[in-house]
Amino acid sequence: MIAPHQYIERETRLIKTERFCGDRWLNWAYRALWEDAGWLMKALTSQRTTQVLGFFNYDRPFTATQAAVSRCARAMEIDLSECLESRDRLNTLRRLFQRRLRYWQVRPMDEDPRAIVSPADARLLLGSFADDSSLFLKGKFFDYDELLGIDRSRWLRLFRQGDWAIFRLTPDKYHYNHSPVSGRVLDCYDISGRYHSCNPGPVVVAATPYSKNKRVVTIIDTEVPGGSRVGVVAMIEIVALMIGHIDQCYSAVAYDDPRPIQVGMMIEKGRPKSLYRPGSSTDVLLFEPGRVAFCEDLVRNRFRPGVESRFSQGFGRALVETDVRVRSTIGWKREGSSDGRS
C-alpha cells in the first residue's frame, strides 16, 4: 500500500492530497531497482529513456487533437482561461505543458523591493544548512558539494551556512521559471547528470537525487543598483524524468525577445527566465546566511500536524509542502542584513 502524499494550499490553508501519474509503477521501480539492479536504474534515468517517455507522453500523433488536450486539461484541473494563447492553439499536449500565462494579470506580484518571490507554480519546502536553525536539514534532498558543482569552491563557501528553498513542479503546472530576485548574473553553467523522478516516493528512496540530475546553475548578485539587496542568490534548475531540456529564455517584457542568460546580464524579479520541456522538475534557491526571512505562514506549514507527507515518513520529521504560485512572495530581505557593499 503506497502512502498518500498531502500538501497545504496556501490561499485556502486547506490540506490537499496529490494525485500522481504512474505513481504505483514509479514507486515499485525505485524500491525494487535502486539497490538490486543498478544497471537497470541507470537505464531508467538516462537521457534516452527520458526522450522516449517524453515523446510517448507528449508527442504521440493520436494525442495531437483538441479533444485529447481538453480532456487532459480537465483531468489535471488546468485553468485554460489564464493562458496567453487561445484554446484552439493549444492543440497538442506539448503545447499545453509549455503554455504561457498572462502572468502580469493572473500571477500578481508584490512590488515591494524587499520581497523575494517564487520562481514557479510549485510545491515548496524550506530549509537551512545552519545547525542552529529550526529549519535545519542536511544531506537529504541533495549533497551540498555536488549541487553547485565540485569545481565551484567560491559558491560552495558562500552558501555553506545559508538557507534554501525547494520548488517541486508537478506535470500540471505552468513550466516557465521566473527570476526570484533582481540582480546581475555572476555565473551561469550546466552540470551533467541523470534524470531521476521528482515524485516524493522515489526522492525518499534515491540518495540526494537533486544533486545527481542534470541541472543549470545561475548565480545572481543582488547587491547592485536596481537589485533586491539580499546578497548573492543561487538559482538551480533541475531536470527530471521526461524533462529533456531547460531553455534559458529571459524576457524583460511579457515573453517578448527571449534571450539566453549570460554573465553580466541584469535580470529583473518576476520576469520569465527559463522553460522546462515538459514533465515534472525542480528549482532550488540558495541564500547567503542571515540574508532572508521566509514568510511565517510557509514556515508554520512545514511543521503542521495532521498532514500525511511522504517526505516526513522518509526523513523522520515534519516536512510538509505548501503549494505556491509563481511571483508570490516567499520571503523578505532580513532587516539589518548587509554584506558591506550597500
Sequence and secondary structure as in RCSB ss.txt:
>XXXX:A:sequence
MIAPHQYIERETRLIKTERFCGDRWLNWAYRALWEDAGWLMKALTSQRTTQVLGFFNYDRPFTATQAAVSRCARA
MEIDLSECLESRDRLNTLRRLFQRRLRYWQVRPMDEDPRAIVSPADARLLLGSFADDSSLFLKGKFFDYDELLGI
DRSRWLRLFRQGDWAIFRLTPDKYHYNHSPVSGRVLDCYDISGRYHSCNPGPVVVAATPYSKNKRVVTIIDTEVP
GGSRVGVVAMIEIVALMIGHIDQCYSAVAYDDPRPIQVGMMIEKGRPKSLYRPGSSTDVLLFEPGRVAFCEDLVR
NRFRPGVESRFSQGFGRALVETDVRVRSTIGWKREGSSDGRS
>XXXX:A:secstr
     EEEETTT  EEE   TTHHHHHHHHHHHTTT HHHHHHHTSHHHHHHHHHHHHT GGG SHHHHHHHHHH
TT  GGGBSS GGG  SHHHHHT  B HHHHS     TTEEE SSSEEEEEEES TTSTTB  SSS  HHHHT T
T HHHHHHHTT EEEEEEE TTS  EEE SS EEEEEEEEE  B    SHHHHHHSSSGGGTB EEEEEEE SST
TS  S EEEEEEE  TT   EEE B SSTT S B   TT EE TTSEEEEE SS EEEEEEE TTSEEE HHHHH
HHT TT   HHHHHHTS    EEE TT EEEEE TT   S  
